[in-house]
Amino acid sequence: MRNFWYNVIRSIFNIFTYGLLGMRVYGEENIPKRGPFILASNHASNFDPPLIGTAMKHHLIHFMAKEELFHNPVMRWFLRYIQTFPVHRGHIDRMAIKESFHILQMGGVLGIFPQGTRVRPGNLGRFHEGMAAIALKSRTVVLPTAIIGSWDLPKKTGPLLVVFGKPIIPDTAGTDKQAIQVFNDKVKRAIADLIDQYGGSRYEGN
């Protein structure tokens, strides 16, 4: 029964994203056939998770989402139903970290927005350490992902794209601050290049 209702929800999102918004998806060949892997994306809109979720047709993404979204009981039930889990921002959330490693150990797909909040197109801003630290410690592949055109949604002002880049494999097992910064920058550059390549705002630095 759970699979039935999940498929119903996905079908509704498909109608909205592909039918009404005209979303286009590129780079599907870069998506690993199976998990575990971490999906890391820029973040400009509350619509970003369902856009990515429907763009990735053959995987269920376990998104890490801000804890404030879980205050409403109906929203909390829905988010939990689609396998989204909360993270408390502003400090190290050990429960969220534990959940992240559990998802990866089970062969799942972990979805993270490294910016930590929505950022206006044109500047990717600062990437928090969580994504890189989890990837390095677990030795998990990261799939850089770019969302272009979601800032003004639900008003559509131009092409709406989801682009999956080539997976990035952690090349070190170190988790010191320098290793985290280097890996963060590598993923950030990959996302910026996707945005630039597919017609979005050019990366402008930190």
N, C-alpha and C positions, 0 to 999 in steps of 0.2 A: 504493500500500500504506500509506503514511503517513497519508493521509486516512482510510483504512478503520479503522486502529487508533485514530486520534484520535477518530473518531465512536463507536467502541466505548467508549473512555474517557469521552466526554461522556455517552453513554447510561447508563453505570454511575453517574456522578455525578447524572444526572437522577433515577434511581430513588432514590438516597440522599437528595437534597435535597428533591425534590418529593414523592416517595412516602413515605419513612420519616419525614422531618422536617416535612413539610407546609409547606415554604417558600412564601410568597406574594411576588409581585413587583408593584411599583407604579411608575408613571412611565416605562414603556417608550417612550411617545411622545416622551420627551425625549432619547432616545438618538440621536445623529447617525446618519444613514443610512450614512455612510462616514467613514473616518478622513482625516487624523490627528486624534486628540484624546487628552487625558489623563483617565483616570478617577481621581479622588481620593476616598478613603473613610476613614471611621473604622475603627478596628481593635481588636477585643476578643477574637478567637479565632484559632487556627490554621486553623479551618474557613472563615474569611472568604474567602480566594482561591477555593476551589471553589464557594462559595455565589455569589459575584459572577460567576464564570466561567460557571456554568450559568444564572444569571438573565439574562445577556446572550447571547441565543441566536444572534445573527447576526454576532458579532465574536469574533475570537481576541484575548484580552488578554495582552499581554506584561508580566507582573508583575515588579517589582523586589523581590527577596527577600533577607533577611539571608544573608550569606556562610556562616554556620555550618550552614545547612541543606544545603549542598553538600558537606559533609565525608564523608557516607556515599555510597559509589559508586553504590549502587542508587538512592538518592534523587536524587543528582546527575544520573544518566541520565534519570530520570523528569521532573525539573524542566526540564532542557534540552529534553526531547522536547515538553513542552507550552509551550515558548518562554518560560520563566521564566529570569531571569538574576540573578547575585549582585551585592550591593553590600556593601562593607565599611563598617560603621557606625563613627562616632566621628571620622571625618576625611573629607576630600574624596576621593571615589573617582573618579578621572578616567576609568577604563575604563567604569564604570557610567554616567557622564554621557555619554560618547561613544556607548555602546550606546543610551541613551535618545534622543539626537538622531537616530541612525541609524533607529531604529524609526519615529519621527515623520516623517522625511524620506521613508521608504518608504510612508507613508500608513497606518501601523499604529496600534494603540491601546496606550497605555502605562498600566499600572496602578501607582499609588503609594499607600502608606499614609503620609500626611504626618506622623503621630505618631511614626513610626519604630519603634514597638513596640506591643505590646498594652496597652490602657488600659481599666481597669474602667469600665463604663457610669456616667454621671453627671457626668463631667468629660472633655472632649475633650483637655485638657492642651495641651502646647506642640506647635505644628506646626513641623517643621524647614523650612529654607529651600529645599531641593532642588526640590520640586514647583513652587513659585511661580517660582523662578529659571529653571527649564527652560521653563515656560509663557510667561513674559515674553520670554525671549530668542528662543524659536522662534515666538512669536506664535500659540500653539496654544490652542484652546478647551479648557476644563476641565469635565468632567461631575461635579458633586458627587454623591456616593453615600452613603447611610446604610444600615448593617446594624444591625438591631434584634433582640435575642434570641439572639445567638450566644455570649454569655459562658460559659454553663454547658455548652455542647455538649461531648461527645455527649449529655449529659442535657438533655432539652428541658423548660424550666420555664415556657414561655409562647409567645406567637406569635413566629414567625421570619419576618422581613421583610427584603427588599432593596428600597430605594427610590432611584430615579434622579431627581435634580432637574433644573432647567433649566440648560443649558450656560452657562458664564460665559466671556465673551470678554475677554481682556486689553485694557485700555483705554489702555495705555501701553507703549512699547518700552523704557522705562528698567529697568535691572536693579540699581539701587543698593539699599542696605539698606531705605530707606524705602519704595520701590516694592514690594519683595518683601514687606515686612511688611503693607502695605496690601492687597496681593492675597491673601496668606495669610489675613488676617482675613476678607476677603470670602468666600473659599471655606469657611473654618471656620464662619462664620455661616450659610452656606447649608446645610451639613451639619447643624449644630445645629438649624436650623429644621425640617429634614426629620425629625430624631429627635423633636423636640417635637410636630410635626404628626401623626405616625403613632403616638404613644403611648409613646415611649421616655422615658428620663431626660432631664430638662431641662438645657440647657447651663449650666454653672456658672462659666464664665470660664477663665482660664489656670491 
